[in-house]
Amino acid sequence: MEAEEERGWRPQEGTRPKMIPRSQLRPRKVPPPPHCPLFPPRSPTEEQESRETRLRVVLRVRPLTCTETRRGDQHVVHSLGNGTVHVSAARHDATFTFSAVFDAGTSQEAVFEGSGMRQLVELAVEGLGPRLKLSVSPSFSCTVFAYGQTGSGKTYTLMGPLGQGDAPGLMQRSFSCLLEQSCSTGLALSASYLEIYNEQVRDLLSAGPPRPLPLRWSKTRGFYVENQLSVDFESLEAVVELLLQGSQRRRTSAHALNGHSSRSHAILTVRIRSRAGERHRQRPELGGLHDGAGRVGCRIAASPHNVPPQPGPGKQGTLCFVDLAGSERVKDTGSSGELSVEANNINRSLLALGHCISLLAKPRGKRTHIPYRDSKLTRLLARSLGGSGVTLMVACISPSSRCLSETLSTLHYASRARRVTNRPMANRVPREKLLQTLEEEIQALQLENQSLRQQLSLPRSREVPGAWPGWGGRYGPGGLHRNPLEEELPAEGAPAWPSLYGLLRDFVVENEQLRYRAHRTHEQP
């Protein structure tokens, strides 16, 4: 019997086992794992992160200029509604569809609301609330970049007329939303501003003559600019002043198609973090970094392990605005000498960006290597294109028949970008860094608690609220590698493993009550 059973499942010598076609295989039903606190089910944040999202691409058509009208240029771009635009000319008749199309009569406010810019700001801020609001919502790295021919209205769409109060652009309106939420939720905002000029990265906020900054890469941070100045701001006037100052230092020139043409790609990054614990982490001996213009900022450290200050819950958001230099043809602009060299570098970096977008537009299974390293621009946009960020593209075109070839090129460029998919990942601090930050906050609050108790002549608390006796550091007196459950068990009914967030909350609540009592005591005669 044993031999027959063995012959039933073991192939005989000289024969091949029978293979069952994959289409006839039934998927094995695996029962769901039992609930375990160490391996909880996937959270809504993880479900949101696992989804792929396409780039949102919107189109803005500028009005004809006075020069184009006097010249008798024809209007060849027509909006058909529902995000559709039609290009009609002598030998060209094409229709393109985007997430939204804004014609020449659309206001700046309508572009801000209709493009999804407000939702992009909310994604960058989500999950960064006050200390007591330990939200599980994710915060993402969000990017908006404007692309188009030189003189097509990219800078106007992003910034509006700088120095004037009318028609603010996407940047100023986004800053207003951020500052409104900062007042209500306690967010700290900082800005950095750079340009890529002739394949050199230069800081637009640092005092003194511009000098190139190195572009580095690390496994945890990706591509980043070393020694870049970051300036804190708390008002709309302050950040607009930074934007105005940086724009004045940006390289611009005049040519036949544009009297104020940008000769570099500009990137303004706003970092959003929680104020929780920053008051306790600041040390007067460190001070601030004065850049010679009366502002206080900090330089991002060179080491890849030194990241910007992280919020208490271990999250931070970024909002990045990219104003690309316009693509141009030298024969149309009449550029020569230095202008010609700048135009070649601009077109070369935009060509590298277009090559990356073309490869990213293919299905993931058919993609080859994405050459992000071909240009400084594509390196800095690697996270926004096919990476872990959320991206909005604003394509700007001219309706003039004289610019038909560049308009069609921009429309095809934007159509390919619509097929690019990202897999957004929430910005999180590594676990060890998060635990260290929480411990520093708890220790600072514990010192404040003892000081307040001394002022009020209250007995000194022997135990940390919510912890077991003898708790004195990370998870116990012995530090990280010592589990307190190995030597001493908590009392009956006490939590087996205290929550650092719970300790933080208890200290915040108790210290707030003690501060109120101390204030009332000082007010009494």
N, C-alpha and C positions, 0 to 999 in steps of 0.2 A: 504493500500500500504506500509505503514511504517512497519507493522508487517511482511509482506511478504519479504521486503528487509532485515529485521533483521533476519528472518529465513534463508535467503540466505547466510548469512556470520557468524551467531552465532550458535554454536552447541546447539542442544536441550538437555535437561536434560536426563542423562542416556546414552548418545551416546558419542563416541570419534570422534574428528575431523579427517577428512581424511588427511593422510600424503602422500605427493608427494615424490617419490623416488629422492634421490639426483642426480642421473644420468640424470633425466628428467628436472632438474632445469636449466634454462638458466642464464648464468652470466649476471648480471646487468651492463649495459654500463654506466659508470660514465663519464660525460664530463670532459675534462681537466680543471683545475682551471684557472681562468683568471690570467694574469701576475700581480704580486704584488711585489714591491721591498722588502717587508718584508719577503716574502716567495718565494725566487727565485727558478728556477728549479735546479735539481741536477747537480752539476758540474762534469766535467770529473774526478776530483780527487775522488769524492764520488762514481762515477760509478766504478772506479778502485778499491776502497777499498771494495766495496760490493762483488767483485768476490772472489771465493775460488781458491787458487792455491795449487798445489801439491808440496811436497818437491822434489827438483831436486837432484837426486842421481847419482853420477858418480863413476866408479870403476877404480882403478889403481892396476896393477899387477906388482910387483917388480921383478927384475931378480933373478935368483938363486945365492946364495952366493958361495964363494969358498969352504966353508965347505960342503955345500950341494952337490956341484959338485963332490968333492973328495969322498964323501960318496956314490955317485951313485944314488942320488934321481932322480925320474922321474918327467918330466914336465907334470902336469895333467890339467893345465888350458890353454885354447886356445881361442883367440879372433877370432870371425867369422865376424867382421865388423858390421856396423849399430847398435852399442851399444849392441851387443849380445856376450856372453861369454859361452863357453862350457866346462864342467868339465867331464873328462873321466877317469875312474879308473876301477879296477877289479869289484867292486860291485856297482859302482856309475856311472850314466850317466845322466847328467842334463844340462839344458840350461837356462840361465838367461838373462833378457833384462834390460838395464839401459839407462839413458839419454846419456851417453858416456862411452866408455871403452878405457883405455890407457894401452897398453901393455908395456913390459919391455924396449923397445927401445924408448919410448916417452920422449921428453925433458921436462924440467920444464916449459919452455915458452909455449909449446904446451898444457900442462895441464892447465896453467893459461888461455889461450885463449879458449880452447875447453870446459872447465868445466863451463863456464859462470861466472867466478869470476870477470871479468871486468864489466859485466852488474850488478853484485851485488854491486860493488863499486859505480857505477853510481846511483843506486837506493838509496844508503845511502846519496849521495851528492845532488841529485836532489832537486830543490826548495830552496837551500841554496846559493843564489847568492849575489852579492854586494848590497849595500843599495838601489841603484836606481833601481835595478832589483827585483821588488816585484813579484816574480814568484808564480804562483798558483800550480806549480808542487809539488807533495808530496815528503817528505823524510821519509825513513822507517828505522826500526831496522833490520839490516841484520846480519845473522850468517852463518858461515861456520865451520863445525866440521868434524874431521877425526876420523874414527872408524876402528878397525881391531885388529888382533892378535898382541901380542907383537913381535916386530921385523919385522913388515910388511911394514914399511916405512911411517908411519903417520907423525912423526916429520920431516922427510926429506921432505915430500911433502909440509908441511906448512912452514917450516923455511929454508930448505936447509942446507948446511954445514955452521953453524954459524961461523963468524970470517973469512970466505973466500969469495972472490968476485965471484967465479964461481958458477953457478947453483943456484941462489937465489930462494927461495920458494914462495908460494902464498902470504905470509905476506909481504915480501920485495917488490914484484911487486905491490901489492895493495897500499903500502905506497907511492911508486913512483907515481902512478896514483893520489892519494889523494894530494900529494904535488904539482903536476903539476896544478891541479885545484885550489889549495889554492893560488898559485901565481897569477892566472888569475882572480879568483872570490873573493878573500879575505876571505878565510875560516880560522878558528882557530881550531887547532887539539890538542887533549890531549889524553893520554893513561893511562890505569890502567892495572895491571897484578897481577893475583892471582892464587893460586893453592888450590885444595881440596885434602888434604893428611889425610888419616885415618878419613874421615868425619869431618875434621876441615878445615875451610877456612882461608888461610894465605896470607898476602900481600907479593908479591915478590919484590916490589920496595921500601918498607920502610927499613931504616937503622936499624941495631941492630938485635938481635936474633928474629926469627919468632915467632909470637904469634897469637893465634886464634882470628878471628874477628866474631862478631855476624851477623847472617843472619836475616834480618827483612822482614816484609811484610806490605805494605800499599795499600789502595784502588786505589790511583792514580799512584803509581809507581810499584806495584806488588812486587816481591821479589827483594831485593837489599842488598848489603853488606855495613854495617855501618863502618864509619871511614876508608874508603879505600883511599889510596893516588892516586891522579891523577896528572900527570906531563905533562905540555905543551911541544910541540916540533915543530920545524919549518924546520927541515932538515932530510934527510934520514939517515945521520950519527948519529944524535941524537936519533932517534927512534930505530935504529938498536943497538945502545949502550944500550938503555933501555931493549931491547929484550935479548941481550946477558947477561946483568947483572941479569935479572930475571931468565933466563934459568940456570945460574950458581948456583943460590940459590934454584932452584927446586930440589926435592929429586929424585935421580937416584941411581941405583944399577946394578950390573952385575949378570947374572944367565946363565944357560946352553943355552938358546935360544937367548939371547941378552946381549952383553957386556956393553951396555949403556941403560938400560931399565928405562923408566920413571915410578916412583912409585906414581904419583899423576896426577890428571886431571888439566890441566893448561888452564886458560881463559884470553886472552888479549882483552881488549875492547878499541876501538878508538872512541872518541866522536867528532862529527863534528858539528860545530856551526858557525854562521855568525859573522864576526867581527863588524857588524853594532852596534854602540852605546857602544861597550866595552871601547873605549877610553874615553868616557864621564863618564862611570860608575865606572872606576877605581879610587880608593882613595888612596893617598900615605900612609895614616895612617894605612890602612889595611895591606899593604905590601904582601909579599909572604911567603910561608912556606918552609923553607930550611930543607932538610932531612939529612943533614950532609955530603952529597956527592957533594955539590956545585950546586944542582939543585933546581929549584923553582917550587913548585907545590901547590896544595890545597887539603884539605881533604873534602870528601863529607860529609855534615853535617848529624847529627844523625836524625834530625827531618824529618818526611816524607814530610813536606810542603816545606822544603828547597831543591830545586832541583838544578842541575848544571846550570850555567849561560845560559840564553836562548837567541836565536838570535832575531833580531829586528822583522822580519816577523812572529815570533811565532813558529818557527820550528827548529828542530835539528835532526841530523841523528846519528846512531851508527853502527859501524862495529865490529863484535865480532868474534874472532878466538878461537876455542875450540880444544885443543889437548888432546884427551882422552887417558888415560893409556890403554895399551893393555890387552885384555882378555888373561888369561893364565891358564894352568893346572899345579898344583903343582907337579904332578908326572913327567911332561915333563921338567919343569924348574929346578927341584931339590931344590926348595926353602924350607927353614926351619927357625925357630925362627922368627925374625923380618920380614924377607922377606915373610914368610908364612902369617903373620898377614896382611901385606900390600896387598898381593895377594887376601886374603879373602875380604878385604874392597873394593878393586878395582872391583872384580867380583860381590860383592853385589850391588854396585852402578850401574854397567853396567846391572845387572839383573833388577833393578828397572827401568832403562832407557828403556830396552827392553819390560818390561811389559807395560809401558806407550805407547810405539810405537805400540804394539799389539792392545791395546784398541783404540788408535787414528786411526788405520787403518780401523776400522769398520765404516759403514755409521753413520752419525750424529744421526739418529733416533734410532740406536741400541746401542749407546755408554752408558756405565755406568760411574760411578765416575772415574775420572782419578787421580790416587794416586801420584800427584806431590810431596807431602810432605814425601814420603818414603825415599828420599835421598836428600842431599844438591845439588847434580848434577842436578837432575830433577827439583828442585825448580828454579835453575838459568837458566835452559833451557825451562822453562814453556812457555815463550813468543815465543820461536823459534819452539816449537813442538805443533802444533794445536792451536797456539795463533795468535798474531797479527803481527808477523814478517815474513821476507822472509828468507828462509833457504836453504843452499846447504850442502849436505852430501857427503864426499869423503870416500868411502869404500876402504880400502887397504888390499890386500891379498897376500899370498905367493903361487907361483906355484908349490911348492915342494910336492911330494906325501907323505912325512912324516907329513906335516901339513894339510892333506886333511880334517880331521874332523873340525878343526878350520876354514878352508877356506869355507867349506859348511855352517858352522854356520854363518859366516860373510855374505855370499851371501843371505841366507834366511833372516837374520836380515835386510840387505839393501833392499831386495824385499818388506818386510813389510813396511819399511819406505817410499817407493815410494807411498803408498796409503794414507799416512798422508796428510791432507789438512789444510792449514792455511788461515786465512782471514786477509790479510795485512791491517793495519791501519796506516795512516800517523801520525808521531810524531808531536803533537801540544801542545802548551802551553795553559792552561785554559784562558778563555776570560778575566777574571779580571786581571790575571797576564800579559797578553799581553797588555791590555790597560795601565796598570801601567808602563810597560817597555817603551811603545811608548811615554807616557807622560814624563818620565824621559829623554828620548832622546830629545824630543822637548824642554823641559826646558833648558837642557844643551846647545842645539844649539841656543836657544834664548839668553842665557847669552853670548855665543861666538859672536853672532850677535851684541849685544850691545857693547861689548869690541872692536870689529873691527870698528864699527861706531865711537866710541870715538877716536881711533887711526887715523882715516881718517878725523876727524872733520866733520862728517856728522850728520845731525839731527837725533835724536833718533826716531826710529819707534814707533808709539803709538799703533799700532795694530799688531796682529799676522797675517802674510800673509795668506790670504785665509779664515780668520775667521771674525766674526762680532765684532762690537765695544764692549769692555768690557769683551772679553773672557779672562779668567785668570786662568784656571785650567781645570780639567776634565769636559768637556761639559759646563762649565760656572763658574762664581765666587762662586756659592754655592756648587760646587763639583758634585759628581756623581748623587745625588738624585734631582738635580735641572735641569730641562730642560729649556734652554734659550728661547724656543718658548713660554713658559707659560707667560713670562712677557715682553719680547721684541722681536719683529719680525725682521729678517734681512731685509736689503734693497731690493728694487725691483731688481730681477735678480740675487741676491746672493744665494748661495746654502742654502737650508733649514737646512741641517745638515752637518757640515764640516767633511771632511775625515781626520782622523789622519794621514793616510799615505800621503795624499795630503799636509798637513802641514809639515810633515817630509821632503817630497821632496822639497817643496818650500824653507825651511830653508837650506837644503843641497846645493841647487843650488845657492841661494843668498850668503851664507857664502863662497862658493868656489869662487865666483866672488869678494867678498870683500877681501879674502885672497890674490887673485892674484893682486888686486889693491894695497894692503898694501905692497906686495913684490916688486912691481914695484916702489912704492914710496920710499922704503928704498934703492933701487939700484941707484936711481937718485942722482947725486952729489949735 
